[in-house]
Amino acid sequence: QNGASDSGMIGEEKAKELALSHAGLTEEQVRYLKVRRDYDDGRSIYEVEFYGEGTDEYDYEINAITGERSEERRVGK
């Protein structure tokens, strides 16, 4: 489900927007964008992964309720 109706969750679309905004990129500037809901230490999260310019790889974990980034990683350049 992509909507935010899932028990107060922010939704996949919002998680994607938050990750892209933090990376300073737009959806048109990235490749292989993937968003999926998962659980980490009992918390519901969204994992957002994509490639930016060159070989830069971005991985984000976003709290599915609050929208806070709990983990981020950038590999490349």
Salt bridges, closest charged atoms under 4 A:
ASP6 OD2 - ARG37 NH1 2.57
GLU13 OE2 - LYS16 NZ 3.12
GLU27 OE1 - LYS16 NZ 3.24
ASP38 OD2 - ARG36 NH2 3.59
ASP40 OD2 - ARG43 NH2 3.12
GLU47 OE1 - ARG36 NH2 2.86
GLU49 OE1 - LYS34 NZ 3.56
ASP56 OD2 - ARG74 NH2 2.55
ASP59 OD2 - ARG73 NH2 2.26
GLU72 OE2 - HIS22 NE2 3.34
GLU72 OE1 - ARG69 NE 2.64
